Amino acid sequence: MPSRARVAAFIASVVGGDHVRAIADFYHENASMQENLQPPRRGRAALMAHEARDGSSTTQPRRGRWSKRPRNRAARAFCTVAV
């Protein structure tokens, strides 16, 4: 189980919008992600490349509400945080 400080650092990276750095620093090298109805992407390098390419489309909160349906990276990624 990761320490509170490590989880706080991960959350700060994600909330701060530096998703590629969060993947580099916190994901296991064999991590995978899958968008709905898409094949999974495997490996930290592939996840970072995808995020660098498509990360600008991530929604941001507006007045306490999401302007679009959130991609919820933090919730999906929490289980892959390296200890």
The 8 nearest C-alpha neighbors of each residue, nearest first, counted from 0:
[[1, 82, 2, 81, 80, 3, 6, 78],
 [2, 0, 82, 5, 6, 3, 81, 80],
 [1, 3, 5, 4, 6, 0, 82, 7],
 [2, 4, 6, 5, 7, 1, 8, 0],
 [3, 5, 7, 2, 6, 8, 1, 9],
 [6, 4, 8, 2, 7, 3, 1, 9],
 [5, 7, 9, 3, 8, 4, 10, 2],
 [8, 6, 4, 10, 5, 9, 3, 11],
 [9, 7, 11, 5, 6, 10, 4, 12],
 [10, 8, 6, 12, 7, 11, 21, 5],
 [9, 11, 7, 13, 12, 8, 14, 6],
 [10, 12, 8, 14, 9, 13, 15, 7],
 [13, 11, 15, 9, 17, 10, 21, 14],
 [14, 12, 10, 16, 15, 18, 11, 17],
 [13, 15, 11, 16, 12, 10, 17, 73],
 [16, 14, 12, 13, 11, 17, 10, 18],
 [15, 17, 13, 14, 18, 12, 11, 19],
 [18, 16, 12, 20, 19, 15, 13, 21],
 [17, 19, 21, 13, 20, 16, 22, 12],
 [18, 20, 22, 47, 21, 17, 50, 23],
 [21, 19, 23, 22, 18, 17, 24, 12],
 [22, 20, 18, 24, 19, 23, 12, 25],
 [21, 23, 26, 19, 20, 25, 24, 18],
 [24, 22, 20, 21, 25, 19, 26, 43],
 [25, 23, 21, 22, 20, 26, 9, 81],
 [24, 26, 80, 81, 22, 21, 23, 27],
 [27, 25, 22, 80, 81, 79, 30, 23],
 [26, 28, 30, 29, 81, 79, 43, 25],
 [27, 29, 43, 42, 30, 26, 44, 23],
 [30, 28, 42, 27, 43, 41, 31, 26],
 [31, 29, 27, 42, 28, 43, 41, 26],
 [30, 32, 41, 40, 42, 39, 29, 33],
 [33, 31, 40, 39, 41, 34, 30, 46],
 [32, 34, 39, 40, 38, 37, 35, 31],
 [33, 35, 37, 36, 32, 39, 38, 40],
 [34, 36, 37, 33, 38, 39, 32, 70],
 [35, 37, 34, 38, 33, 39, 32, 40],
 [38, 36, 34, 35, 33, 39, 40, 32],
 [37, 39, 33, 40, 36, 34, 35, 32],
 [40, 38, 33, 32, 41, 37, 31, 34],
 [41, 39, 32, 31, 33, 45, 46, 38],
 [42, 40, 31, 30, 39, 45, 29, 32],
 [41, 43, 29, 30, 45, 44, 28, 31],
 [42, 44, 28, 46, 45, 30, 29, 47],
 [43, 45, 47, 46, 42, 48, 28, 23],
 [46, 44, 48, 42, 47, 43, 49, 41],
 [45, 47, 43, 49, 44, 48, 50, 42],
 [46, 48, 50, 44, 19, 45, 49, 51],
 [49, 47, 45, 51, 50, 46, 44, 52],
 [50, 48, 52, 46, 47, 51, 53, 45],
 [49, 51, 54, 47, 53, 52, 48, 19],
 [50, 52, 48, 49, 54, 53, 47, 19],
 [51, 53, 49, 50, 54, 48, 55, 47],
 [54, 52, 50, 55, 49, 51, 56, 57],
 [55, 53, 50, 56, 51, 57, 52, 18],
 [54, 56, 57, 53, 52, 51, 50, 58],
 [55, 57, 54, 53, 58, 59, 52, 70],
 [58, 56, 55, 54, 59, 70, 69, 53],
 [57, 59, 69, 67, 56, 66, 60, 65],
 [58, 60, 65, 61, 57, 66, 69, 67],
 [61, 59, 65, 64, 63, 66, 62, 58],
 [60, 62, 64, 63, 65, 66, 59, 58],
 [63, 61, 64, 60, 65, 66, 59, 67],
 [62, 64, 61, 60, 65, 66, 59, 67],
 [65, 63, 61, 60, 62, 66, 59, 67],
 [64, 66, 60, 67, 61, 59, 68, 69],
 [65, 67, 61, 60, 64, 58, 59, 68],
 [68, 66, 65, 69, 58, 59, 60, 64],
 [67, 69, 65, 70, 66, 58, 71, 57],
 [70, 68, 71, 58, 67, 65, 57, 59],
 [69, 71, 72, 68, 57, 58, 73, 75],
 [72, 70, 69, 73, 74, 75, 76, 68],
 [73, 71, 75, 74, 70, 76, 13, 77],
 [72, 74, 76, 75, 71, 77, 13, 10],
 [73, 75, 77, 72, 76, 71, 78, 70],
 [76, 74, 72, 73, 77, 71, 78, 79],
 [75, 77, 73, 79, 78, 74, 72, 80],
 [78, 76, 74, 79, 80, 75, 73, 6],
 [77, 79, 76, 80, 75, 74, 81, 73],
 [78, 80, 76, 77, 26, 81, 27, 30],
 [81, 79, 25, 26, 77, 78, 82, 76],
 [82, 80, 25, 26, 27, 79, 1, 24],
 [81, 1, 80, 0, 2, 25, 5, 27]]
